[in-house]
Amino acid sequence: DAMKVGDQTVLTRDRGGFRVVTLNRPKALNALNEEMILSLYKHYSAYDASDLVTGVLLKGEGKAFCAGGDVKAVTKRYKEGFEKEL
C-alpha cells in the first residue's frame, strides 16, 4: 500500500496528524542500511518537533517488517574503510 517512488528506501505518507513510514527494501527484507537510518532519524526528528504530528506507524514493504541491520552493507563499508587505511 506504500507508493513506490524511485529507489527511495524510506517512504512517508501524511494522514492528517498521523504519519505512515514504510521501510522500502523488500528484496533485502527491509534490513536497515545507513541511508535508511539517516532518513528515519531526519523524519522522526521533524515529527518530534512538530505539534501537528499525533502518531507514527512504522511498517515494512513486502513479506518482512525488518530483518535488522544490513550486515552485508556494514561489512562492505568496513572493508572499504580498511583498504583505504592500508
Salt bridges, closest charged atoms under 4 A:
ASP1 OD1 - LYS59 NZ 2.36
ASP14 OD1 - ARG19 NH1 2.90
GLU34 OE1 - ARG77 NH1 2.32
GLU61 OE2 - LYS4 NZ 3.99
ASP70 OD2 - ARG25 NH1 2.94
GLU80 OE2 - LYS76 NZ 3.99
